Amino acid sequence: MHMKTITFFVSFLFAIAVLQAQDYQISFTGSGQSTTIDSIQVENLTQGTTLSLNGDDVLHLVGTVGINILNADKNTVKVYPNPMVESAFVEFANSKTELVYLEIYNGMGVLITKQSKQVQQGRQRFEISGLKAGIYTVNVNAADWKYAAKLISLGKISGNTEIEHQGTAEGTTPENVLKSRNNLVQMQYNDGEMILFKGFAGNYARVLTLLPTQSQTVNFEFIPCSDEDGNNYAVVTIGAQTWMAENLMTTKYNNGNVIPIVTDGIEWNNLTTPAYCWYDNDEVTNKNTYGALYNWYTVNTNSLCPDNWHVPNDAEWTILYNYLGGISVAGVKMKNWGYWGSNESGFTGLPGGYRVYPSPPGEPEGSFWNLGFSGHWWASTAQSNANANNCTLVNNSQAADNYNLNKKSGISIRCLRD
């Protein structure tokens, strides 16, 4: 009997730990160019699940989706003693006369009992009794607010569970009055999983990744990153660097001058001047996903990126690789989850292919290669008169390769903040 009791309490404490570990609330703030957030995209990079939030929503990461749980603040709802044996009290303050509901759910999310009461403004006190041993959620809600608290019972009784209103204490202090809460949106989450957030505010977008271990507030610092075509780019900070989180797609330099577009393969291969194109010369299909492909001569103008941004040099790419654990493992952390990597950096690299030079034997001049297999991004560093460095990611490697390509090649651009 003694051993059974020990086993029960070990299992009980383990269940409490699991329950607490997978119950995080993530709220959001904006700073920089906007303190207001329009919307947020959330992606669990481990599971591949996604959801969308309004800017003032609160993300509720839970082990099991289904129960609408909000954690109680000590100034709003008090449950004591906790753990309870025979009975426990629930106290909270409300700011007006209203109908209040109390609900008790067991650890499986099954409603055990509920009670409703029309109460006056003041501090309310309810007594809960008759709970057998277990972990419970106590919901307290009215028309425009809802809170919940966890309650542990060590009781051995098996009678009927009851909720009884003990009375109202007149008068409340402002800090103890229940206020409306932002909408909570649940997402199933297991400890150790990486979450990517993308916040939007007007023309601004910000990406960040997080490994949640507690409830917290996530701040999106919105930074301008717009080209002369009016394209607005999401940005991500990785270490001390802030990068575009998507590929450049401008058709104009930052002074407003037009970059020549060259579709003909022979003309492209003969160029020693700036030009751009779209993969397979198909702007409709490829622009918004993969951006444009530029030869290195556009990079050398130093006018390609938006104001206060630049094409990174080889040393700046190396800083990124080193921050992500070295060039041998950085690639998988830079590649977008939905395509070919973990994307835990938020870089969101896509396999946009490239316009190859020189053309392989048997292929037409100015051919397009490797869409869906590899992604390439110029460095501003020239390797020789003919070649320049670039970052290359391929789908069958965790590495980020520091290749050099002929300057006539057409590849993608990521800009780095000055």
N, C-alpha and C positions, 0 to 999 in steps of 0.2 A: 504493500500500500504506500509505504514511504517512497519507494522508487517511482511509482506511478505519479505521485504528487510532484516529485522533482522533474520528471519527464514533462508533465503538463506545464509547469511553470517555465521550463526552458523553451518549449515550443511556443508558449504564450508570449514570452519576451521576444523571441525571434520574430513572431508575427507582428508584434508592435514595431520592431525595428524596420521590417520590410514596409509596413504600412506608412511609417513616417518618411522613409527614404524615397518613396515614390509619390509624394504629395507636395509639389512645389507650385507656387504661384509666381508667374512672371508678368510684371507690369512694364509699361513702356513710357519713355519721355523723349522729347525732341530737343535739340539744341543746334547752335550754329545758325544756318539760314532759316530755320523754322523750328518753333517750339510746339507746333501742332502736327500730329501724325495723321495722315489720311487713311492709310491701310497698311497691313503687315502681312507678308507671306511667310509661312512657317514650314520648314521641311526637316523632318527627322532623317538625318543623313545615314543613320544605321539601318532604319527600317524602310526608308524610301517613301514614307507617308507625308502628306502635305495637308495644309488647311490655310484658310484666309481669315484674317481678323480685321475688325475696324480699329482705328487708331487708338481708341480709348478702351478697347477690350482688355481683359486680363487672361493670359494663357494659364490654364490649370493642367499641369502635368500629373497624371495619375497612373497608378499601376493597372487599375481596372476602370474603364469608362462606363458611366451610367448614372452614378450618384452625383447630384449637383452639390458639391461640397465647397464651402468657403471657410477658410480658417478664421476662428474667432480671435479678435484682438482682446488683450486683457482689459482694455477700457470699454469694451462693448458688450461682450458676453463672458460671464464667469461660470464655470462648472466646478463644483467642489462638494465634498472631497473627491479627489480624482487620483488614484482609483477609489471607487466606492465599495462598500460592503452591503449595507442594507438600503441606504438611500443616498441621493445626491441632490444638490440644489442648483438651479439654473437662474442666474440673475442677469438682467440686461435693462438698459434704459431706452425709452421711446419718447418721441417729441410731441406726440399728439394722441388723441383718442382714436383707437383703431382696433381692427380684428387681427389678433396674433395667433399664429399656428406653431405648435411644437410637434416635431416628428422624430421618432427614434428608429434608426435602421441598424440592423446587425452587420457583421463584417462581410456578408455576402450581398449586401444591398437590399435586403428584404425589410419592408416596413414592419416593425414590431407593434407600435402603437402610435396614436396621434391624439392631439387635444387642441381645441381652439377656444379662444377667450377674448371677449371684447374688453379691452383694458383702457384705463385713463392714462393721461400723460404722467410719467414718473418712472421710478425704478421698480421693475417687476421681479417677483420671486416665485419660481415654480419648484415643486419637489417631485423627484422621480424615484420610484421604489419598485421592487419586485423584479429587478433584472438579474438573471442568472449570469454566471461567469462568462465573460467575453469582451470583445471590443465593439463599440457602438459609435454611431455618428448621431449627434443631436442637432437637428435643423431647427432654427428659429427664424420665422419669416412673417412678413406682412405684405401689403400690396406693392410697396415700392422698395423693399430691402429684404435681404436674406443673409443670415449668417449660420455658421455651423461650428461645432466643436467636437473633438473626440472625447469619448468617455470610456473608461475601463472599469469593468465590474469584476470584483472578486467574490461576489455573493454565491452562496450555495443554495439559496432558496429557489423555488421553481413555481412561485405563485404568479398571479396576474400582474403584469406591468402596469403601473398607474402613473399618471401625471396630474398633479393637483396645484392649482394656483393658490399661493400663500398670501398674496396681497400686493398693494401698490404703495410705494413711498412717494409722497408728493415732492415735486421739485427735482430738477436734474441740472447738472452742470453741462455746459455746451460740449465739452470734450467727451462726455459719457453718453451722448445721445446718438442712437443709431442713425446713420446717414445712408443715403442711397449708394449702392456699390455699382461699379462698372460691370458690364456683362462678363461673366466668366465663360470661357470656351475650353472644353476639355480636350486633351490629346493624350492618347496612351503613350506611356514613357517608362522605360526601364533604366535603372541607374547605369551610367557609363556610356550612354548614347549621346551622339553629337547632334546639336540642333543648329540649323542655319536660319537666321532671320533676315528678311529684306523689308526695310521700312520705306514708305513713300510719303512725300510731302510736296504737293505741287509738282514742280519740275525736278525735284531732288529725289534721289534714291540711295539708300545706304545698306550695305550688306555686313553682317557680322556673324560669327559662329560662337557657340557656347556649349560647354559641358556642364549642365546644371547639377549642382549639389545642394542647393537650398533655394528658398524663395528669394527673389531679388528684383530689382528694377534695372531694365536694360535701356541704355541711352543711345539714341541714334543721333550722331553729330552730322548734320546735313551740310554738304560741301558742294559748291558750284562745279559742275563739269559739263559744259555744253559747247558744241561746236558751231561753226558758222552756218550750218544747215538747220540749226535748231534742234539737233538730236541731244537728248539729255542722258547722261550715262550714270549708272549705279557705280558706287565706289566702295572699296573695302580697305581697311587698315590691317596690314600684316606686319607684326613687329613694329618698327619705327617708320615703315613706308606705307604710303597710301596710294593704291593702284585703282585704275579702272577695273570694274568687275565684269566688263563685257568688251567686245572688240570694237575698235574705231570703225566708223562707217561714213566719215565725212567725205564730201566731194569738193571741199574748198579748204584752202589754207586758212590759218587763223587771222590773216589780213583780209580775207574775203575773196581773194583770187581763186579762180577755178582750177582744180587739178585736172589735167587731161585724162579722159577715159579712153582706153585702147582695148578694143575687142578682138581685132585681127591678130592671129598668132604670129605671123611673119613680122608684122609691124612691131609687135611687142618684143620679140627677140632682138630686133635691131636697135631698140631704144638705148640711149645713154642719158636720157632726160627723165624727169618725173612722170609717172602715170599710175593709174589704178584700174581695177576691173572688179567684177563680181565672179565668184566661182561659177564656171560653165557659162559665163556671161548671162546669168539668170538672177537679176536683181530681185525679182518678186519672191523667189523661193529662198534665197540665201542671205539677203541683206540683214534682216532683223535678227536672224539667229547667229550668223557667222561674221557679219561685218564685211568690209571690203578687203581686197588684196592689193598691196602697194609694193612697187619696186623700191629698192633702197635709195634711189635718187630722190624720192619724195622725203625720206627721212633726213637726208643730208641738207635739206633746205632749212631745217630747224624751225619750220613754221607749220608743221603738220598737226600737232596736238593743240587742244584748247589753251587759252591763256592760263598761265601758272601751272602748266603741265608740260612734260617733255617725254620724248622717246628714251627709255632707260639705256644706259651704257652697259657694257659687259660686267663691270664691277658691281653695278646696282642689281643686275640679275643674280649675281653671285651672293649678294647680301640676302636676297630672298631665299635662295636655295639653302644657305647656311641656317637661316632662321627656322626653316622647315625640317632641319635635321640632316642636311647635306644633299648634294646633287643626286646621290644614289637612291634616295627615298622621297625627295621633294615632289617628284612628278605626280605620284598618286594623290598627294594632298592638294595639288593644284587643279586636278582634272575634275570636271563636273560629275556629280554622283550619277545622274540619270543617263550618262553616256558611258563613262569608262573609269571612274576613280572615286575617291572618298570625298573630295572637295572640303576637307576639314579646315582649309585655309580661307575658304570663301573666294578664292581666285576665279573659280568657275571657268576653267579652260575647256574649250570645245575643240573637237577634231575637224577644223574647218578646211583642211587640205591646203594646197598651194598651187600656184602656176609655175611649173617647173622650167628651169633653164640650166643647161641645154636640154633639149627634148631627148628622151631615150630613143634608142634605135627602133625604127618602125613606127614611132609615134609622130603625129603632126606637130609642127612648131607651135609653141605657146600652149601646150597641153595642160590640162588641169588634172591633178593627182591627189589621191589619198583622202578625199572627203570621208569622214567617219572613221578614219584610221589614225591620222596624225594632225597635230596642230603646231603652227610655227609662228613665232613673234620676233620681229627685228630687234636687234640692239643697235644703238647708234655707233657702235665701235666697228670701224673697218678693219678687216683682217689683212687685206692686201688691196692692190689696185682693182682686182676683179671681185673679191669676196668680202662679205661682212658677217659678223657673228649674229646668232639668233638663238632663242630658246625653242627647243623642240620637245614635244610630248607625243609619245606613241602609245597605242592601246594595249600593247603586250609587254609594257615595262613600267616599273614603279619609278624609274629615274627621270630626271629632267636633263636632257642632253644639250650640251653647249656646242652646237654645230656651227659651221659657217657655210653659207650658200652664196652662189653667184648673185651679185647685186641686181642682175636683171630678173631674178625670181620675184614672183608676186606672193607675198605672205601677209599675215595679219599684223596688227599693231595694238599694243597695250600701252597706254600713257601712264606715267608716274608723276605724282604731284611734286612740284618744285620744293 
